[in-house]
């Protein structure tokens, strides 16, 4: 095998040689072959990245808001201008189709555009004459150095969700992308530097859970933004908060799509297939449980099965392909294990993805499993693959109880023509993001993304208004400018009189 190219770290505005660091391999999931090697940062590299970020943050945090906004506009233009290049890189390392990769990048650009409005978003409040001669105002100031630990499934979008707001707020960022998909993060760092982001304000280091642990414990890190599985999110939150850091840790999901008997059947079936099998199910907002209410079940299952038979599987670089591979051989075997156990536990395999696996690459075909029950492993756990479970319930009340009893609460959707049912669902469902006849309700950039229950550890969601609150500290200043000295002592508690 010829020597593989390296994906270096990125520090101080330039690629940083890995030296003799140990590391791993980056695979092309469609071929199942390694295409690059990636170094894993140890303590020395982490110290260097955090030190560089800390040194750069102080002057960057004092940069005028207009200057920061100007650079964010330029960064947005650079990402937009290199969208095709970024999409090809995502498809090569992650496996999703080019069309899906372009959609990911477009959603990331939306958050960049939101961050371009930071001069307005960072406005504080002012109250005059709170007491005689006394005024008060508030400031939103940067935290310092933010560590962003991001997942393999969205190598462009999720990093932009954190770093766009963090940088625009005046922070510096140490980004640790997934070691499985490191290339896009490096390209984003280079584009940010070309746009005028000062060296050190955005550093990229690679590594596994050991590297992440060094960031969680590092005294130079002020906040941690994480997106990953629920067990990992829980651990990140516990370790980083114990180290005194501000933390948002977004975990896993088990998103339910409830279909009532009055729903538009074709719309619901199209939505279930698109949201269940897009990106091979490797989305935290993928629909993984189809809740069929009452008499709609048989017709809905048949409509979904018909559509599954038309899905074309193959390399994401092929424009005629609908669904690409999973991220790794190990993950493929994990997904296949859940499918096998579901059949053994009494579920019915309507479409068996094990029968549609190409000889090369990390593929699993789209799988539809009917008569799933809450007691099955398939229902309880996040599969993160192209597996759609159907749970049949007799009523809307039973459907709502099913959704709310699951440990995860990332997203939920309802398909109906009944406005009363829709209003009740949006008010009572225990999920952070809700869709009414919308299967993947990822909020627009001016809102915020995040779940409930074990889908989120921490108080604030990512990007949008919650993101600004997470990435800044509030300071309230009370002022008095007396014409002369008060002339007397007053040891009483100050009041607004």
SULSULMO-V893743 format. One record per residue. RES is the residue in one small letter. PHI is phi in degrees with one decimal (* if undefined). NEAR is the number of other ideal C-beta (glycine too) atoms within 12 Angstrom. Layout:
res:phi:near
RES:PHI:NEAR
RES:PHI:NEAR
This chain:
res:phi:near
x:*:8
x:-66.0:9
x:-59.5:9
x:-88.5:18
x:-67.8:18
x:-100.4:27
x:-103.6:43
x:-72.8:30
x:-69.4:40
x:-135.9:44
x:-132.7:37
x:56.1:25
x:81.5:25
x:-154.7:20
x:-58.8:24
x:-119.9:29
x:-57.0:16
x:-78.4:29
x:65.2:17
x:-99.7:12
x:-59.6:30
x:-73.4:20
x:-176.3:31
x:-140.4:28
x:-114.3:27
x:-102.7:37
x:-108.7:37
x:-88.3:33
x:-64.8:43
x:-72.7:34
x:-106.2:25
x:70.7:25
x:-124.6:21
x:-70.2:25
x:-122.8:30
x:-161.5:30
x:-115.1:26
x:-131.4:39
x:-77.8:34
x:-107.5:33
x:-71.0:43
x:-100.6:26
x:-61.2:21
x:-64.0:22
x:-68.6:37
x:-64.8:36
x:-60.1:25
x:-65.0:29
x:-66.8:43
x:-68.2:38
x:-62.8:25
x:-60.8:33
x:-65.2:48
x:-63.7:32
x:-67.1:24
x:-80.0:34
x:-67.3:38
x:-57.4:20
x:-67.6:19
x:-66.1:34
x:-65.4:36
x:-93.6:15
x:-64.4:29
x:-57.7:16
x:-58.2:28
x:-62.6:17
x:-67.6:22
x:-61.4:37
x:-63.5:31
x:-59.7:21
x:-69.2:34
x:-65.6:41
x:-60.9:26
x:-65.9:23
x:-61.2:38
x:-57.5:37
x:-66.0:22
x:-66.4:27
x:-65.2:43
x:-61.2:26
x:-68.9:17
x:-112.4:27
x:-61.3:31
x:-64.7:18
x:-63.1:25
x:-64.6:40
x:-62.5:35
x:-63.2:27
x:-66.5:39
x:-62.2:49
x:-62.9:41
x:-66.0:37
x:-91.5:45
x:-104.4:50
x:105.4:49
x:-67.1:46
x:-65.7:35
x:-60.5:32
x:-62.4:26
x:-67.0:37
x:-63.7:37
x:-64.4:29
x:-64.4:28
x:-58.8:41
x:-65.6:40
x:-61.0:26
x:-69.6:32
x:-66.4:43
x:-63.1:34
x:-59.0:30
x:-71.5:45
x:-59.7:44
x:-62.9:29
x:-61.1:35
x:-67.1:44
x:-64.2:31
x:-90.1:29
x:-59.6:37
x:-55.5:23
x:-79.6:18
x:-66.4:32
x:-94.1:31
x:-64.9:16
x:-89.8:22
x:-117.0:17
x:-142.7:16
x:-127.4:17
x:-104.1:15
x:57.7:14
x:-62.7:21
x:-140.3:17
x:-60.0:16
x:74.6:16
x:-114.7:20
x:-121.1:20
x:-143.8:22
x:-146.0:19
x:-117.5:19
x:-122.4:19
x:-110.3:31
x:-117.3:25
x:-65.2:40
x:-76.1:36
x:140.7:35
x:-111.4:43
x:-110.7:51
x:-94.3:53
x:-112.7:52
x:-113.1:49
x:-118.2:44
x:-91.1:39
x:-77.0:40
x:-80.3:45
x:-133.3:44
x:-69.5:46
x:-106.7:51
x:-63.9:48
x:-67.0:43
x:-55.7:53
x:-65.5:52
x:-56.8:48
x:-94.1:48
x:-70.4:48
x:-60.6:52
x:-68.3:50
x:-61.8:50
x:-68.3:51
x:-63.8:50
x:-77.5:43
x:100.9:43
x:-88.4:48
x:-109.4:46
x:-126.6:55
x:-108.5:56
x:-99.1:53
x:-114.3:51
x:-75.5:53
x:-60.2:44
x:-67.5:40
x:-82.3:42
x:-137.3:46
x:-84.1:49
x:-64.1:41
x:-65.2:47
x:-63.1:50
x:-63.2:39
x:-68.5:38
x:-62.1:49
x:-64.0:47
x:-65.5:28
x:-67.7:40
x:-63.1:42
x:-64.3:30
x:-63.0:22
x:-78.7:32
x:113.8:26
x:-62.9:43
x:-61.5:30
x:-53.5:26
x:93.0:35
x:-70.2:47
x:-131.6:51
x:-112.9:53
x:-123.0:51
x:-125.6:51
x:-106.0:49
x:163.5:37
x:-106.8:28
x:-65.1:23
x:-67.1:24
x:-62.1:40
x:-59.5:38
x:-61.8:29
x:-64.1:34
x:-67.4:46
x:-62.1:36
x:-95.5:26
x:-69.5:36
x:-67.2:19
x:-86.0:31
x:-94.5:44
x:-97.3:36
x:-151.9:46
x:-129.2:50
x:-114.3:54
x:-130.5:50
x:-133.3:47
x:-177.6:39
x:-77.1:35
x:-63.5:33
x:-60.1:21
x:-68.6:30
x:-62.1:39
x:-61.9:26
x:-67.6:25
x:-59.8:41
x:-62.3:31
x:-64.3:22
x:-72.2:29
x:-74.5:36
x:-67.5:23
x:-63.7:14
x:-88.5:24
x:83.7:17
x:-101.3:32
x:-77.6:30
x:-137.6:37
x:-124.2:44
x:-128.7:46
x:-88.4:51
x:-104.6:36
x:-81.2:39
x:-150.3:47
x:-145.4:47
x:-77.9:47
x:-99.9:49
x:-121.2:52
x:-91.0:54
x:-119.1:47
x:-86.4:39
x:-60.3:27
x:-87.6:23
x:-66.8:39
x:-69.4:21
x:-63.1:29
x:-65.6:18
x:-61.8:26
x:-66.5:41
x:-66.4:35
x:-58.7:28
x:-65.6:37
x:-62.9:45
x:-70.6:37
x:-63.9:34
x:-82.0:40
x:-85.9:45
x:-117.2:45
x:-60.2:36
x:56.8:42
x:55.6:45
x:76.5:50
x:-89.9:47
x:-131.2:40
x:-71.6:43
x:-106.4:48
x:-64.0:44
x:-78.0:47
x:-115.6:49
x:-128.7:48
x:-100.6:50
x:-98.8:48
x:-94.3:43
x:-98.1:38
x:62.8:23
x:-72.1:18
x:-74.8:34
x:-59.1:32
x:-60.6:19
x:-65.6:22
x:-67.5:41
x:-60.5:34
x:-65.7:21
x:-64.6:30
x:-67.4:42
x:-60.7:29
x:-60.9:21
x:-70.6:30
x:-60.5:36
x:-64.3:21
x:-93.9:17
x:-72.0:34
x:-97.7:22
x:-108.9:35
x:167.1:30
x:-64.1:31
x:-62.8:43
x:-74.0:29
x:-81.0:21
x:-65.6:16
x:-89.9:15
x:-90.2:26
x:-95.7:30
x:-140.7:43
x:-96.1:46
x:-85.8:45
x:-83.5:43
x:-74.8:41
x:-155.0:35
x:-64.6:25
x:-63.4:16
x:-68.9:32
x:-58.5:35
x:-65.4:18
x:-63.3:26
x:-62.7:39
x:-62.0:31
x:-63.7:22
x:-64.9:37
x:-62.7:40
x:-62.8:23
x:-69.0:25
x:-62.3:38
x:-63.2:26
x:-68.2:15
x:-88.2:23
x:108.4:17
x:-75.6:32
x:-107.4:24
x:-82.4:33
x:-78.6:33
x:-128.8:34
x:-99.6:27
x:-66.4:39
x:-69.4:26
x:-89.1:18
x:-127.9:25
x:-108.1:27
x:-59.5:26
x:-66.7:11
x:-114.8:18
x:95.8:31
x:-102.5:37
x:-98.7:40
x:-134.8:44
x:-72.8:36
x:-61.5:43
x:-123.7:46
x:-119.9:45
x:-124.4:44
x:-99.3:32
x:58.5:27
x:-80.5:43
x:-119.9:23
x:-62.1:27
x:-81.3:15
x:-82.2:28
x:-55.0:28
x:-57.4:40
x:-83.2:35
x:-70.2:27
x:-96.7:31
x:-79.1:41
x:-82.6:43
x:60.3:35
x:-157.1:44
x:-80.8:50
x:-128.1:51
x:-112.4:52
x:-96.6:50
x:-111.7:45
x:-111.9:40
x:-96.1:30
x:-131.6:32
x:-82.6:19
x:-151.3:20
x:-62.9:32
x:-58.7:19
x:-65.8:21
x:-64.4:40
x:-63.9:30
x:-63.6:22
x:-61.2:32
x:-60.8:40
x:-72.5:25
x:-84.5:23
x:-76.5:37
x:-66.3:26
x:-90.0:38
x:-148.2:30
x:-76.4:46
x:-135.2:44
x:-152.3:45
x:-134.8:44
x:-130.2:43
x:-113.2:41
x:-165.5:33
x:-106.4:19
x:-91.3:22
x:-64.0:15
x:-66.1:16
x:-64.5:29
x:-63.3:27
x:-64.8:15
x:-65.1:21
x:-61.5:36
x:-66.0:25
x:-85.4:15
x:-103.7:21
x:-70.7:39
x:-94.7:29
x:-150.3:37
x:-80.3:34
x:-134.2:37
x:-126.2:37
x:-117.9:32
x:-109.2:30
x:58.8:30
x:-130.6:28
x:-79.0:40
x:-123.1:35
x:-82.3:30
x:-70.1:42
x:-65.4:30
x:-63.5:18
x:-61.4:33
x:-79.7:20
x:-103.6:22
x:-141.8:31
x:-105.9:45
x:171.2:40
x:-107.2:42
x:-117.1:28
x:53.9:28
x:-80.6:30
x:-88.3:39
x:-150.0:40
x:-115.8:35
x:122.2:33
x:-98.0:18
x:-122.3:28
x:-77.9:34
x:-97.9:52
x:48.5:46
x:64.5:31
x:-59.4:27
x:-62.6:29
x:-61.7:42
x:-64.1:38
x:-63.7:26
x:-66.8:42
x:-90.4:46
x:-133.8:34
x:-115.8:24
x:-93.6:19
x:-126.8:15
x:-109.0:18
x:-115.3:18
x:-111.2:19
x:-128.8:17
x:-141.0:19
x:-124.1:10
x:-72.2:12
x:-71.4:9
x:-149.5:9
x:-60.9:8
x:-57.2:11
x:85.4:8
x:-154.0:8
x:-87.0:7
x:-144.5:10
x:-89.1:6
x:-76.8:8
x:-70.6:7
x:-66.4:14
x:-127.7:10
x:-87.5:13
x:-134.5:11
